[in-house]
Amino acid sequence: MRVTARQGLVLRVSRRAARRAAWRLAVLGLAGVASLDALAQSAVSRCDRPCLSGLLADYLGALEAHDPSRLPLAPDVIFTENGRLLEIGDGAWRTVGARLDYRDDLLDPETGGAAALTAFHEAEGVVQYFVRLAVADRRITEIESIAVRASDVRWFAAENLESLSDLFMTPVEPARRLSREELVAGARAYFTAVETEGTPEFVQAPFAPGMNRIENGLQTTNAPPGVARLDRHAWSADEQLERAAYAGTKITDTRYPIVDVERGSVLAIPVFHFPGDNAPTVLAAEIFKVTGGRLREIRAVLQNLPRGAGPGWSPKPRYAVRQTSTPVAIDGALDDAAWADASPAVTLQFLWDEQTGAKQRTFVQMLWDADALYVGFRADDTDITARFLERDDPTFLDDAVEIFINPAPEQKAVYFGYEMNARGVLYDYLNHNNRMLFKRFDATGLQIGVARAGTLNDRHDTDTGWTLEIAIPWENFDPLSRRAPAPGTVWEANLNRWDGVEPDRRMSIWSDPMNDESWPHVPSRFGELHFVD
């Protein structure tokens, strides 16, 4: 085995004259794009409450008509139903009939999210339906749905839906509105109480007097005689938890994707794991009305899943990018004192088992200072291969690492791509709507360092691995971000690695794009970078 202690190089990318007058962007066979500023301006077009409400109405209308072509769908739209990844147009899109009048909406312009609980006629029965939309640049990027029928679950009383009040559609007076954090805290306190009931850690949830819970149309608190399916359904919400009616329940994968401050409502999507060998796993979409810090009502759509199944949506990972006052030497060694103070490395995931390449681990850390963003990769590799030599060669066909960065998370249309092989050769571009690749975008002032423990392009020996670090000056994120981020800023990104050569290649990735195939260009599924002191 021939292994050198360090075989390194440092690549410095020279500045281009005046960034080529807004880079004079060229698009794969397209022309006429005036500037990146104009592109960015269109990309951050927000969807306000009327816009979100209109898209919800459009979605439910298209569903009723069995015609998804009516919708403004992003090219990389993700669609799930009952925790399964489907093609848009499958599932309930094929079977529902006319919609019932019942409908509860939640609108969240701050994050570009909207959700509805409603119901449709279907054959001889009714299907209760939940949908969550994520919207960017006025296009739908995510569709998460739950469709429940009487044959699916234990509790189902769709006949009660039309008689529910308009509580969740009623705005809260501006002076009495709670913050996003306060609304989520109310919902979170409920789940904590359910998980800890019957234990010394139990703290009662903040229920308002007479609070009711409606599950698949069935009232499961304070139920009058003749309505209660179980004794506990006649108890108040307080009594149920104080008597530990749900003791042993585990709750996982809880998300709070939509907070409607104007209406005092929050959406939670948890998975319940009930005790007992034959107990089901339950996927839920629950909306909480919270006023004065107290839970006034809970309405839920519940669907049984195979035991131990998940929601079909991986939580987006987060990484705390720490600020450093220690200089970072971009030599590929990753042995500076600054890296020792960075947040612990993330490990990229192997998500596509049909790939035939070896599962070789990759670890990534990040730092920042007033000048640049720093990213460091450590890649295990027994056969280091990098054939491409020139800027903007297809380095992703080699052993390579990739960084996708969106400095403006309120939009999902535009992000920057940096792909580097084990030589440190850079392929950089601007991606718009996952359809247009601006290859003449040239980042300026970058530094890339590589160190290899092994011999390059020699398949007859066994290597150990390679490391790469890159410094990206903040000016390269203009105009989506025009300066270094302040502590507390959140960007979105994904981190990937391609390992091996055809036909034995494998991709690993930080944030699950929820694709059946290894296609990482899904900005709606990027993880979060939290810039901290």
Disulfide bonds with the S-S distance in Angstrom:
Cys47-Cys51 1.81
